[in-house]
Amino acid sequence: MKSRINFLIVLAIGSVMFLGCQDLADEYVDKKPDDLKIIDITFIAKSSTNPVFLSAKVGAEAAAKEISEKYSKIDVKINWRSPKIENAEIQVEKILSAIEDGTDAIMVSSSDDSLLTNAINVAVDSGIDVMTFDSDAPQSKRFAFYGPNNVELGERLMNELAPLIGEKGEIAILGGNQNAPNLQKRVVGVIEELNKYNNISVVGEFYHAENAKEAAAEVLRVNKLYPNLKGWAMVGGWSFFNDTLMDKIDSDKIKIVAVDALPIQLPYIENGVVKVLLGQPTFKWGKICVEKIVDKIYHEKEVEVINEMKLIPVTIENLGGWSRQLRAWGYVGLPDKYLIM
């Protein structure tokens, strides 16, 4: 009987000690260090409705979470300040507003570098680190850029399209925003590479607001205007952000190569409307930029000025592998039939 009483006493004391330690552990886990550094990164994409930038936002937030968990003394915050529709003047306003609010860094995709360069320089002169992605402002004081070599991207579009049309016939170039420096360079790349193909001619470069409705409308307008058109080199994939064109393109007559390969665009590959999508790992726009900014601000590392992003051509042959990669980057809504291909 006595030993049983002693056992109960020891058990009670142990329980009290365990609960006390658990309380201390819980308090420790929730407690932030006194010297915690919050790194506020303002994220200004071209627009908040374009899926490519929404995927970049997911990448930025994933990197911020990962870094904050890895380093106990920093907490990375992403402050999304992208205009709803593309507007360089609003981007300038967002940059100036972020300066006033005391942001630590800015990552921005330039809709018009002639307008954004001065605003970026004001930010840098105010002690704020600025990194560009996707669309650069190369004459500004930004410390780094992450994105594709856009001239080479345009050349790749032309070289993918040429064999699809038998290296002869009329093609058109879909150009998006005419003031966007990255898109201008892609168009230049298409036209320069075209010089290799004597039997291919361009009926024109066609520009529009970067949304599905206006892009699709421009494609249909040009197709009607040029009944002998054999191909499209699209420097962006805006036309395929909805299903408007799914049953309005004769894929036997018109071949299409475009940039971007997001989940919403993949049915155009499945159905043969688009032959090649040059996939940009847009998730990495956000992820890489956040990592580079933290490297510079917190780790005081030297960051390469130009950080080139490689594209991945997506066709019906690798649609399954690309879909699984998108899922690994956190995309949802991918059809099971793609994931098991």
ZICOR-V804690 format. One record per helix or strand of 3 or more residues. SS is the DSSP state (helix for helix, strand for strand). FROM is the first residue (numbers start at 0). LEN is the number of residues. If there is no record, write none. Layout:
BEGIN
SS:FROM:LEN  SS:FROM:LEN
END
This chain:
BEGIN
helix:1:29  strand:36:8  helix:50:20  strand:73:7  helix:87:13  strand:104:4  helix:112:13  strand:128:5  strand:143:4  helix:149:15  strand:168:8  helix:180:14  strand:199:8  helix:211:14  strand:228:6  helix:237:3  strand:254:5  helix:262:8  strand:275:4  helix:281:16  strand:305:3  strand:311:3  helix:315:13  helix:335:4
END
